Amino acid sequence: MAVLLLVGLTWLLANTLFGGEGGSSVRYFFSGKGKIKKTSEPEMRPRKFKCGLSAPCPAKHLAFRLVSGAANVIGPKICLEDKMLVSSVKNNVGRGLNIALVNGVTGELLTTKYFDMWAGDVSDLLKFLRPLHEGTLVFVASFDDPATKMNEEARRLFEGLGSSAVKELAFRDSWVFVGAKGIENKSPFEQRMKNSKSSNKYEGWPESLEMDGCIPLRGPLEG
């Protein structure tokens, strides 16, 4: 009698858990099907770090990403430490050279400015670059034409900031560059895409350039 009672209770319990509507959650939990599965959860994607980098920067380094303009349509972008310093959304881009100055010790943004190198006055660029303080980081992203108004002094100033490509920079080239006042060697952070009819991605313009990386902060300057 006791055995029959135990069997009956076991059947009732099993029916409650697995057979009826109220038992669906338990059944689906074991089968891996049904409402318990979180179908709305996004698939796992590679983790992105500051400015979209694929890996974090070491301590005392600044994460950055530069994107040059695409033809004369899409403006450039300058991102630093996950903050957009220059972009069309911020409404602070323009034809020519788009530049952000950053304190190389603290990582603080000093200023942003763009210089029209097609119809502008190159003296404005010279006045901007000449008085830079030692250790200032210089981020540059081109848009449309970076070089028509470029003169020898402007090229020398950029070379002094670590540029290797500026001496060859020409009409409608794409250019991204990170340099610093007082740099001892040539900067490793520079790319140039030559404007060439045979290889241009857009009609009359080469493809946009994208560059990212980690820049070490420098120690305080001795007084």
Protein Blocks (a to p, Z undefined) as FASTA:
>chain_A
ZZmmmmmmmmmmmmmmmmmmmlmmmmmmmnopajklcfkbccddddddehhiabdcdehi
acddddddehjlbccdddeehiafbdfklopacehjddddddfklopafbdcdddfklmc
fklmmmmmmmpcehiacddddehjaklmpcfklmmmmmmnopaklmmgcehiacddddde
hiabdcfbdcdddddfklofbghiacdddddddddddddddZZ
